[in-house]
């Protein structure tokens, strides 16, 4: 059976609505995947995650390899059973940690040697081992091992990263041993459009099940992110899902959908929710602010999440300020619900032909948010 079908294409942009078929059910695209780095989305139950509108979750190979270990997860029935999440799962390969843990690793043409961020013990990942670990974890979609670079990055380093990413992708394809899993290649190249084209051409020749655009949202800013995405997405096969990795500001998501992207993931809604930062249609609000001390209204009128149905901003502010775990839980549920409401609106407007006008208005309204400093705490380690 074909694993991806496009049901509706927008006549004025490259946006499209489709269905991604996996071993654990279909996913309506464009779709947002909440991040469950270590096998769970922090602070909420799988059933609550489903109620926010999530259809697929992301987990991370590097972190699960360290704890609890692939052998443990495999012995307990695989990642779905271990996590309690019955829907589709995508696992990243650990390539992002080549960037985020650069101070703790050494990269050569064949592999990446990490000093564990937990205890300093040596950890080695290469294209073959990263693929086979994901085969054993049992996710529905697995990612090729790649080299994600920082921004800015010298051209010589970008060229080497693209060279490695392409060579590693071929090794991942050869090592892939679970036919029930879809394998996606990852296009790297920073904001250098020539290298993006070179990498995309090499990967599409390998005929992967889907393609990701990696190496963005690392400091390049909204305009450069959008320009790179608009250039790269059309280089990827139209009949395969396109995934923009790690991009999560609402305006960035909508702009990428305009370019023809189908899948997104980011820690923003959950990490920022835990730090009292809530997304709304009128822009983000900081729930610790004193202006909400006696505010009897919900975070957002009309939102169906448990936080907005039951609690006032004043109560949620109080929970945060006294250290009650309910505050982060409620804000996380609200933010995830907001993101999936946004994806529902995107799909609806594509289907009814109003996406072009709606998306321009939305981006103009929310673009400044992409430039603002989001909450930064020790919990940023979730991104590692």
matplotlib code that plots the C-alpha trace (Angstrom):
import matplotlib.pyplot as plt

x = [0.0, 1.2, 2.3, 1.5, -1.3, -2.1, -5.8, -5.9, -3.3, -3.7, -4.0, -2.1, 0.7, 2.6, 0.5, -1.2, -3.3, -2.5, -2.6, 0.6, 0.0, 2.0, 1.9, 0.1, -2.5, -2.8, -1.6, -3.4, -1.0, 0.2, 0.8, 2.7, 4.5, 5.0, 8.5, 8.8, 12.6, 12.9, 9.8, 7.1, 5.9, 6.9, 4.2, 1.2, -0.3, -0.5, -4.3, -4.1, -1.6, -4.2, -6.9, -4.8, -5.2, -1.8, -1.6, 2.1, 4.9, 8.7, 11.3, 15.1, 17.6, 20.6, 18.7, 16.9, 20.2, 21.7, 18.7, 17.1, 18.9, 17.7, 17.9, 15.5, 12.9, 13.2, 12.7, 9.6, 7.9, 9.2, 8.9, 5.1, 4.4, 7.1, 5.8, 2.1, 1.5, -0.5, -0.3, 2.6, 6.1, 9.0, 12.5, 15.3, 18.6, 20.8, 22.1, 20.8, 23.0, 26.0, 25.1, 23.7, 26.3, 29.2, 31.3, 31.0, 31.6, 34.2, 33.0, 35.0, 34.0, 32.8, 31.2, 30.5, 32.1, 30.2, 31.1, 27.7, 26.2, 25.0, 28.3, 30.9, 31.1, 31.9, 29.0, 29.6, 27.0, 27.4, 25.1, 24.7, 24.3, 21.9, 19.7, 19.8, 19.0, 15.9, 15.0, 15.0, 13.1, 10.3, 9.2, 7.0, 9.3, 13.1, 15.6, 18.9, 22.0, 23.2, 25.5, 23.6, 25.8, 25.6, 24.7, 26.8, 29.1, 32.2, 31.6, 34.3, 32.6, 29.2, 30.6, 32.1, 28.8, 26.8, 29.4, 29.1, 25.3, 25.0, 27.5, 25.8, 22.4, 23.5, 24.8, 21.6, 19.6, 21.8, 21.6, 17.8, 16.4, 12.8, 10.4, 7.5, 9.4, 9.6, 13.1, 13.5, 16.6, 17.7, 18.8, 21.6, 23.5, 22.8, 21.5, 23.7, 21.3, 23.9, 24.7, 21.0, 20.4, 23.5, 22.4, 18.7, 19.7, 22.0, 19.3, 16.4, 18.4, 18.4, 14.6, 13.8, 10.2, 10.2, 12.6, 13.4, 14.9, 17.4, 19.8, 17.4, 16.0, 19.6, 19.9, 19.4, 16.2, 12.7, 13.6, 16.6, 14.6, 11.7, 14.0, 15.9, 12.7, 11.1, 14.1, 14.6, 11.1, 10.4, 13.6, 12.1, 9.7, 6.1, 4.7, 6.7, 6.1, 8.4, 9.4, 10.9, 12.9, 12.8, 10.9, 8.0, 7.2, 3.7, 4.6, 7.5, 5.2, 2.6, 5.3, 6.7, 3.3, 3.1, 6.3, 4.9, 6.1, 3.9, 5.4, 6.8, 8.2, 9.5, 9.9, 8.5, 4.9, 6.0, 9.2, 7.7, 4.5, 6.5, 7.9, 4.6, 4.7, 1.4, 0.6, -2.7, -4.3, -3.5, 0.1, 2.0, 1.4, 3.6, 1.5, 3.7, 3.1, 1.4, -1.3, -3.0, -3.1, -6.9, -7.8, -10.8, -10.7, -9.1, -5.7, -7.7, -11.4, -12.9, -10.0, -11.2, -8.2, -8.6, -6.7, -9.1, -12.2, -11.6, -9.0, -8.5, -5.3, -5.1, -5.2, -2.6, -0.4, -0.7, 0.2, 3.4, 4.4, 4.1, 5.7, 2.7, 3.2, -0.3, 0.7, 3.3, 0.9, -2.0, 0.1, 1.6, -1.9, -3.0, 0.0, -0.3, -4.0, -3.2, -0.7, -3.1, -5.9, -3.5, -2.8, -6.6, -7.1, -4.2, -5.8, -9.3, -8.2, -6.2, -9.3, -11.7, -9.4, -8.8, -5.3, -3.4, -5.1, -5.4, -1.7, -0.5, -2.5, -1.4, 2.3, 2.1, 0.4, 2.8, 6.1, 7.6, 7.1, 9.7, 12.3, 11.5, 13.5, 11.6, 11.9, 15.4, 15.9, 17.9, 15.1, 16.5, 18.5, 15.4, 16.7, 20.1]
y = [0.0, 3.5, 5.1, 8.7, 10.2, 13.9, 14.6, 18.3, 20.8, 24.5, 26.3, 29.4, 28.0, 24.7, 23.7, 20.3, 18.0, 14.4, 11.1, 9.4, 5.7, 4.0, 0.6, 2.3, 4.2, 7.2, 10.7, 13.7, 16.2, 18.9, 17.5, 18.6, 15.9, 16.6, 15.7, 12.8, 12.7, 9.9, 8.0, 10.3, 13.9, 15.5, 15.8, 14.3, 10.9, 9.3, 9.6, 13.3, 13.7, 12.1, 14.5, 17.5, 16.3, 14.6, 11.8, 11.0, 11.5, 11.9, 10.2, 10.3, 7.5, 9.0, 9.5, 6.2, 4.4, 5.9, 5.3, 2.8, 1.2, -0.4, -3.9, -2.9, -1.4, -4.3, -6.8, -4.9, -5.1, -2.2, 1.6, 1.8, -0.6, 0.9, 4.5, 3.6, 5.5, 3.5, 5.9, 6.3, 7.2, 8.8, 8.4, 10.9, 9.2, 11.2, 13.5, 16.6, 15.7, 16.1, 19.8, 20.2, 18.2, 19.5, 20.2, 16.5, 14.8, 14.2, 13.7, 12.0, 10.6, 7.2, 7.9, 10.3, 9.6, 11.1, 11.6, 10.9, 14.0, 11.9, 10.4, 11.0, 7.4, 6.8, 6.5, 5.8, 6.3, 5.7, 5.3, 1.6, 1.5, 4.4, 2.6, -0.8, 0.7, 2.4, -0.9, -2.5, 0.3, -0.3, 3.3, 3.7, 6.2, 6.3, 8.9, 8.6, 9.5, 13.0, 15.8, 18.9, 22.1, 25.3, 28.8, 30.5, 27.8, 28.0, 26.8, 24.2, 22.6, 22.8, 21.0, 18.3, 17.9, 17.5, 15.0, 12.9, 13.2, 11.8, 9.0, 8.1, 8.1, 5.4, 3.3, 3.8, 2.6, -0.5, -1.2, -0.8, -4.2, -3.6, -3.3, -2.2, 1.1, 4.1, 5.5, 9.2, 10.9, 14.3, 17.2, 19.3, 22.4, 25.2, 28.3, 27.6, 27.0, 25.4, 22.8, 22.2, 21.4, 19.1, 17.2, 17.0, 15.6, 13.0, 11.8, 11.8, 9.5, 7.0, 6.8, 7.2, 6.8, 10.5, 13.4, 15.9, 19.3, 19.5, 22.0, 24.9, 26.7, 26.9, 30.7, 31.7, 33.7, 33.6, 35.1, 32.8, 29.8, 30.5, 31.2, 28.0, 26.0, 27.5, 26.6, 23.1, 21.7, 21.8, 19.8, 16.8, 14.3, 15.6, 12.1, 11.7, 13.3, 16.4, 17.0, 20.2, 19.2, 21.1, 24.1, 25.2, 28.9, 29.2, 31.7, 29.5, 26.5, 28.3, 29.7, 26.2, 24.7, 27.4, 25.9, 22.3, 20.9, 18.2, 17.3, 19.3, 18.7, 21.0, 21.2, 24.8, 24.0, 21.7, 23.3, 26.7, 25.4, 24.1, 27.6, 29.5, 30.6, 30.1, 30.4, 32.0, 33.3, 36.8, 36.0, 34.4, 35.4, 34.8, 33.3, 34.3, 38.0, 39.9, 41.2, 37.9, 37.8, 38.3, 37.4, 35.1, 34.3, 31.3, 31.4, 31.6, 32.0, 29.2, 26.8, 23.3, 22.2, 21.2, 24.3, 26.7, 24.7, 24.5, 27.0, 30.8, 32.5, 33.6, 30.0, 28.8, 31.7, 30.8, 27.1, 28.2, 30.7, 28.2, 25.4, 23.2, 20.7, 21.3, 24.7, 23.2, 20.3, 22.7, 25.0, 22.1, 20.7, 24.2, 24.7, 21.3, 21.9, 25.3, 23.7, 21.0, 23.6, 25.5, 22.4, 21.8, 25.3, 24.9, 21.7, 23.3, 26.4, 24.3, 22.2, 25.2, 27.3, 30.1, 29.1, 31.7, 34.7, 33.2, 32.2, 35.7, 37.3, 34.8, 35.2, 39.0, 38.8, 36.3, 36.9, 39.0, 36.0, 34.1, 36.7, 37.0, 35.2, 32.2, 31.0, 29.6, 27.4, 24.4, 22.3, 23.4, 20.1, 18.5, 19.7, 18.0]
z = [0.0, -0.8, 2.5, 1.6, -0.4, -1.1, -0.9, -1.6, -3.0, -2.6, -5.9, -4.8, -2.7, -2.4, 0.7, 0.6, 2.8, 2.9, 4.8, 6.1, 6.6, 9.4, 11.1, 14.1, 12.1, 9.8, 10.4, 8.8, 7.3, 7.8, 11.3, 14.4, 16.5, 20.2, 21.5, 23.9, 24.0, 26.5, 25.6, 27.1, 26.7, 30.1, 32.6, 30.8, 30.2, 26.7, 26.9, 27.6, 24.7, 22.4, 23.7, 22.7, 19.1, 18.7, 16.2, 16.2, 18.8, 18.5, 20.6, 20.5, 19.8, 21.6, 24.9, 24.8, 24.1, 27.2, 29.4, 29.8, 26.9, 23.7, 25.2, 28.0, 25.6, 23.2, 26.1, 27.2, 23.9, 22.0, 22.2, 21.8, 24.7, 26.8, 26.3, 26.6, 23.3, 20.9, 18.0, 15.5, 16.7, 14.9, 16.3, 15.5, 14.9, 17.3, 14.5, 16.3, 19.3, 17.0, 17.1, 20.6, 22.3, 20.2, 23.3, 24.3, 21.0, 18.3, 14.7, 12.0, 8.6, 10.0, 13.4, 16.3, 19.7, 22.6, 26.2, 27.9, 29.2, 32.2, 33.5, 30.8, 29.7, 26.0, 23.5, 19.8, 17.1, 13.4, 10.5, 10.8, 14.6, 14.7, 12.1, 13.8, 17.2, 15.7, 14.0, 17.5, 19.2, 16.7, 15.8, 12.7, 11.1, 11.6, 10.5, 8.8, 10.8, 9.8, 10.8, 12.0, 11.9, 13.9, 12.6, 11.4, 10.0, 7.8, 4.3, 4.5, 7.5, 5.8, 2.8, 5.0, 6.9, 3.6, 2.4, 5.5, 5.6, 2.1, 2.7, 6.0, 4.4, 2.0, 4.9, 6.8, 3.7, 3.4, 7.2, 7.5, 8.4, 9.5, 6.4, 8.7, 9.3, 7.0, 6.6, 5.9, 4.6, 5.9, 3.8, 5.3, 4.1, 6.5, 4.7, 1.7, -1.2, -3.4, -0.8, -0.1, -3.7, -3.8, -0.7, -1.9, -5.3, -3.8, -1.3, -3.7, -5.9, -3.0, -3.0, 0.7, 2.1, 3.1, 3.3, 6.1, 6.0, 8.9, 10.3, 10.7, 13.8, 15.1, 15.1, 11.5, 12.1, 10.5, 7.1, 6.5, 7.7, 5.4, 2.4, 2.9, 3.3, 0.3, -1.8, -0.5, -0.2, -4.0, -4.6, -2.7, -4.3, -4.3, -3.6, -0.4, 3.0, 3.8, 7.3, 8.7, 11.8, 15.1, 13.8, 16.0, 16.2, 14.7, 12.0, 10.9, 10.7, 8.6, 6.3, 5.8, 5.0, 2.3, 0.9, 0.8, 4.2, 5.8, 9.2, 12.1, 15.6, 18.3, 22.1, 22.2, 23.3, 26.1, 27.3, 27.3, 28.9, 31.8, 32.2, 32.3, 28.6, 26.9, 23.2, 22.1, 18.9, 20.1, 20.8, 23.8, 27.4, 30.4, 33.2, 36.0, 35.4, 38.1, 35.7, 36.0, 39.8, 39.9, 36.3, 36.3, 32.6, 31.0, 29.2, 25.9, 25.4, 23.4, 23.9, 24.7, 26.7, 30.4, 31.6, 29.8, 30.6, 34.3, 35.6, 35.6, 34.7, 38.3, 39.6, 37.1, 37.9, 41.6, 40.9, 39.1, 41.8, 44.6, 42.7, 42.3, 39.4, 38.2, 36.7, 34.2, 33.4, 32.6, 30.5, 28.6, 27.8, 26.7, 24.4, 22.8, 22.2, 20.7, 18.3, 17.2, 16.8, 14.5, 12.4, 12.2, 10.9, 8.4, 7.0, 6.9, 5.1, 2.5, 1.9, 1.6, -0.6, 1.9, 3.0, 1.0, 2.5, 5.9, 6.1, 5.0, 7.7, 10.3, 9.4, 9.5, 12.9, 14.5, 12.7, 15.6, 17.9, 15.9, 16.8, 20.5, 23.1, 24.4, 28.0, 28.7, 31.8, 32.8, 31.2, 27.8, 28.3, 26.8, 23.4, 23.8]

ax = plt.figure().add_subplot(projection="3d")
ax.plot(x, y, z, "-o")
ax.set_aspect("equal")
plt.show()
